[in-house]
Amino acid sequence: MEQQKYLFLKGFIVTEKIIAEYFEMWVKRDFAQLQRIFSSNITYRECTGAMYIGMIELKAWIKASLQKQTVVNCKNKLASR
């Protein structure tokens, strides 16, 4: 059985697999499963510091980002604690 790696994000436990799925959405440009990963009342903070509150704002940001950029590779590596 494969051992899961976990990341703690502000009180939430997230598996490395879920993070990889989210990153893969950017590569494939397919966010159909976004609501399976994030709740409708999400507060999402981008690495630039911008914040998006709620699924509607998050989807609008993703849509705008897809018009400006193409992600060709998104490898993630969780730091060990």
TORNUGU-174558 format. One record per atom (N, C-alpha, C, O): x, y, z. Coordinates in pm, whole numbers, padded with zeros to 5 digits, always signed. Example, Ala and Ser with C-alpha at 12.3 -4.5 7.8 and 13.67 -1.06 7.14 Angstrom:
<nodes>
+01319-00569+00780
+01230-00450+00780
+01320-00330+00780
+01424-00332+00846
+01285-00225+00708
+01367-00106+00714
+01290+00003+00787
+01341+00114+00804
</nodes>
This chain:
<nodes>
+00083-00118+00000
+00000+00000+00000
+00088+00125+00000
+00185+00135+00076
+00052+00220-00086
+00130+00342-00099
+00111+00432+00022
-00002+00454+00066
+00221+00482+00076
+00212+00571+00190
+00178+00712+00143
+00244+00764+00053
+00078+00774+00203
+00037+00909+00167
+00129+01011+00233
+00172+00994+00347
+00158+01118+00160
+00229+01232+00217
+00125+01339+00242
+00034+01359+00161
+00137+01408+00354
+00037+01507+00392
+00103+01644+00408
+00220+01656+00443
+00025+01746+00382
+00066+01884+00401
-00040+01949+00487
-00160+01930+00463
+00000+02025+00587
-00095+02093+00674
-00108+02238+00629
-00010+02312+00630
-00228+02277+00591
-00255+02412+00546
-00360+02476+00636
-00478+02447+00624
-00316+02562+00725
-00408+02635+00815
-00516+02545+00872
-00635+02576+00861
-00477+02436+00933
-00572+02349+01000
-00630+02239+00914
-00705+02155+00965
-00597+02236+00786
-00647+02132+00697
-00535+02035+00662
-00419+02075+00649
-00570+01910+00647
-00474+01809+00604
-00502+01780+00457
-00613+01741+00421
-00402+01800+00372
-00417+01782+00229
-00315+01678+00182
-00198+01687+00218
-00360+01581+00104
-00264+01483+00054
-00188+01540-00064
-00237+01627-00136
-00068+01489-00084
+00014+01529-00197
-00060+01499-00328
-00044+01572-00426
-00139+01393-00330
-00214+01355-00449
-00313+01465-00488
-00326+01497-00607
-00382+01523-00392
-00478+01629-00421
-00407+01752-00476
-00456+01815-00570
-00293+01787-00419
-00216+01901-00468
-00171+01875-00611
-00178+01964-00696
-00124+01753-00638
-00080+01717-00774
-00198+01726-00872
-00180+01770-00985
-00317+01684-00830
-00436+01692-00916
-00467+01838-00950
-00499+01869-01064
-00457+01926-00851
-00483+02068-00875
-00381+02125-00974
-00419+02196-01067
-00255+02095-00954
-00152+02144-01046
-00174+02089-01187
-00153+02160-01285
-00216+01964-01198
-00241+01903-01328
-00358+01972-01399
-00361+01977-01522
-00454+02025-01323
-00563+02100-01384
-00509+02218-01464
-00561+02251-01571
-00404+02282-01411
-00344+02396-01482
-00277+02351-01611
-00288+02419-01713
-00211+02239-01607
-00143+02188-01727
-00246+02148-01833
-00231+02182-01950
-00350+02077-01792
-00453+02031-01885
-00556+02138-01920
-00633+02123-02015
-00556+02248-01841
-00652+02357-01861
-00795+02306-01845
-00886+02350-01915
-00813+02214-01754
-00943+02152-01728
-00970+02157-01578
-00905+02087-01500
-01065+02240-01540
-01095+02260-01399
-01231+02203-01360
-01295+02249-01265
-01275+02102-01435
-01407+02041-01410
-01419+01984-01269
-01529+01980-01213
-01309+01939-01211
-01311+01878-01078
-01273+01976-00966
-01248+01933-00853
-01270+02104-00996
-01226+02204-00898
-01311+02199-00771
-01257+02210-00661
-01441+02185-00785
-01529+02186-00667
-01517+02059-00583
-01564+02055-00470
-01455+01956-00638
-01427+01836-00559
-01310+01861-00464
-01302+01801-00357
-01221+01950-00504
-01101+01978-00424
-01123+02094-00326
-01080+02089-00211
-01191+02199-00372
-01213+02318-00290
-01360+02333-00255
-01447+02298-00335
-01387+02385-00136
-01526+02411-00096
-01575+02540-00162
-01496+02621-00210
-01705+02557-00165
-01765+02675-00230
-01731+02805-00157
-01736+02912-00217
-01697+02797-00029
-01662+02917+00046
-01511+02931+00068
-01466+02983+00170
-01435+02886-00028
-01289+02890-00021
-01236+03034-00011
-01294+03126-00068
-01127+03050+00061
-01046+03171+00054
-00911+03126+00000
-00839+03052+00066
-00879+03170-00121
-00759+03125-00193
-00661+03240-00200
-00694+03348-00250
-00540+03219-00150
-00436+03322-00156
-00331+03278-00257
-00267+03174-00242
-00314+03359-00358
-00215+03333-00462
-00077+03367-00409
-00063+03441-00311
+00027+03313-00473
+00164+03339-00428
+00201+03487-00435
+00294+03530-00368
+00130+03565-00515
+00155+03709-00524
+00090+03786-00410
+00115+03906-00393
+00005+03717-00332
-00064+03781-00222
-00210+03813-00251
-00287+03841-00160
-00248+03808-00379
-00388+03832-00415
-00476+03725-00353
-00438+03609-00343
-00597+03767-00311
-00690+03672-00249
-00820+03668-00328
-00868+03770-00379
-00876+03549-00336
-01003+03527-00402
-01094+03456-00302
-01057+03352-00248
-01211+03513-00278
-01300+03459-00177
-01424+03401-00246
-01498+03471-00315
-01443+03271-00225
-01555+03202-00285
-01521+03141-00420
-01429+03185-00488
-01596+03040-00457
-01571+02967-00581
-01591+03054-00704
-01520+03038-00803
-01685+03147-00699
-01710+03234-00815
-01588+03320-00844
-01547+03331-00960
-01530+03382-00741
-01409+03464-00761
-01292+03378-00807
-01216+03418-00895
-01277+03260-00747
-01166+03172-00785
-01178+03131-00932
-01079+03135-01005
-01298+03092-00975
-01316+03053-01115
-01293+03170-01210
-01239+03152-01319
-01334+03289-01170
-01310+03408-01254
-01161+03434-01268
-01114+03466-01377
-01086+03421-01159
-00941+03439-01164
-00876+03333-01254
-00788+03365-01334
-00919+03209-01240
-00864+03102-01324
-00893+03130-01471
-00804+03118-01555
-01016+03169-01502
-01054+03199-01641
-00967+03311-01698
-00918+03301-01811
-00948+03418-01620
-00863+03530-01664
-00718+03486-01681
-00651+03527-01775
-00670+03402-01589
-00532+03355-01596
-00509+03268-01718
-00402+03274-01780
-00606+03187-01753
-00593+03099-01870
-00586+03179-02000
-00532+03131-02100
-00640+03301-02000
-00631+03388-02118
-00491+03445-02135
-00450+03479-02247
-00416+03456-02023
-00284+03521-02024
-00168+03424-02023
-00058+03461-02064
-00189+03302-01976
-00075+03212-01956
-00110+03070-01991
-00226+03030-01994
-00004+02993-02018
-00016+02850-02041
+00085+02780-01951
+00204+02809-01957
+00037+02689-01869
+00126+02611-01782
+00159+02483-01857
+00070+02405-01891
+00288+02460-01881
+00329+02341-01955
+00382+02232-01864
+00387+02114-01901
+00423+02271-01743
+00476+02173-01648
+00457+02231-01509
+00489+02347-01484
+00407+02152-01422
+00384+02199-01285
+00417+02086-01189
+00328+02018-01140
+00543+02067-01162
+00586+01963-01069
+00578+02019-00928
+00618+02132-00901
+00524+01937-00839
+00519+01982-00700
+00606+01889-00614
+00617+01769-00639
+00664+01948-00515
+00743+01870-00421
+00720+01930-00284
+00752+02046-00258
+00663+01849-00197
+00635+01897-00062
+00760+01889+00023
+00835+01791+00019
+00782+01993+00099
+00895+01993+00191
+00863+01905+00310
+00751+01906+00362
+00961+01832+00353
+00943+01747+00472
+00954+01833+00596
+01030+01929+00601
+00876+01796+00696
+00883+01869+00824
+00969+01792+00920
+00988+01835+01033
</nodes>
